[in-house]
C-alpha cells in the first residue's frame, strides 16, 4: 500500500508541473482573445481579472456543483459546474457582442438618414460621418468614430469601411459600403442610393417580423417539449421520491439518463434552428 501511494505521489509530482503549465498557456490564450473582444466592444477590464476568472471559475463552480447536488449525482454536479465555469465567460461576452451588433443594425437606418441629409446639405462624406458620430448614440457612434480615427491616421476610407464591415457584418452595411465605394470611383447620387437602402432595410425588417410571428408557435412548442420531461420528473419525484432510484443508482440507468439529456438538447436545438430564419 505504501508503495502504491508513493508511486502515485511521485507520478503526481512529475506530471503536475507540465499539466499546470499547459493550463496556464491555454488560459493565457483564452484571456488574450476575450480581452480583445471586450476591447472591441469598448468594455474596459483588467487582463489579470479575466485570467483569474478563467483559472478559478471552473474550480469554484465545480465545488458549488459538488456541494449542491445530491450524493448520488455529485459527479454530474462537478462536471456541470466545471463546464459552466470554463465556457461561461466566453458565452457571456459573445452574448453581449450579439446584443451590440443587433443594436448597431437597428441604428443603421438613422445613420443612413443622417448621412443622406448631410450630403444633401453640401457636406463631404467624411464630414457626414462626423455628424453621425455626434448624433447617434453607441454603438454606432463608436464604430463610425473608429472609421474616422483610422482615416485621420492615414488609412484609406475604403480600408476603414472594410474594417467596419469585419466588426459589424451585415447585408445592409455591405450594401452601404459598396454604394459609397462605387460612388467615389464612378460617381452617383449617394442620398438617393441611401434612401433605397433604407427602404430595403425596412422591407427586410417587415419580412423578418412576419417570419418571427409565423414561427413563434413552433418555438413555443419546442420550449414546452423541452421542459415537459423535467416537469414530469419533478411531479413524479414529489409523489414518489424513490421512483427514479433504479435509474440513478445503476450504470445502465445513468447511461440512459445521459443519453436522454443529450437527445433532449439536440432536439431542442434542431427545433430552434428549424424555427429560425435570418439574413433577411
Steps between C-alpha positions, in 0.01 A plus 500: 500500500784739588662420165178584315459830680867586444470423128184709471667787686809492278288478185301801616817697574636421155183563298348788694747774389451420131123486543495833683721660236265376228197633687670838546587522128144415400357756745744767379393440140130511591558809714666679210214417261230597750674826592528594131130431450410715800724782379321494164175552694665783701469298822794586722634218714829383644674209333591360843133496601400306187785254556391437859141443388614246241731327748288480814148526355475131399645390833258708708194401298603135509520530880156664506362215290655246736347667805153561355430178305374185679754238601406259222558759223785704645720410204240654269504816712879524487512448123213744438656767720840459335352527151299809591804661658715417197255618232302761695721809448536444125127433457411811699732725298366349177147576623596863568661521156181370339292762681743772390490391136119482504484853644738623230275352233201680652695828490607454139184657357544815710868511404415478129237772536752732666759421233246572227388829658859611557599426142196692374612790717832518318726318745764254389470133583755524782318801646171311472651212697611750765137613532396136547756462780363810672130421459468121532556329839719197555583259349462670160687810618787283623524302177484800266737680735754223437453556126579869543797431728650253252444744215677780689792266568549448126287191437297531182125534534459176305710307750331670796160397367627147442612488863155623606337216307733249664390623842130532416421263212155535346340510156373857549841632604657319205257678268583835658877452474478371142288802400747742659801341328328485161385860529852614583641320197231543234278775640140480606233661716573357842192649675271322254696176538484528879125550485465182296711311753281638781188377320663160450590471869146593604347244264739232627402584859134459412570162342703392804219608735249299298727196510548539876122511548448193282771297675408608853267201544778258407739663747243483779436133424875438513527666843201303633634170368841577653356580842243218502741220608640721777153585626396135482805395703435767763135399539578129522784560748275711723243220521744205504858602593636149431350469153830579321731313741552217254607744232723715721671216686592271210752548222246416231249743646753782513606428142137513386451823694805657335379381159156652565659828611719524187207405276289767668762764428537390138124500448459846653785633286354355179153637576647844565706492179206388290288781646766768448573691181759772468678722250180650359 
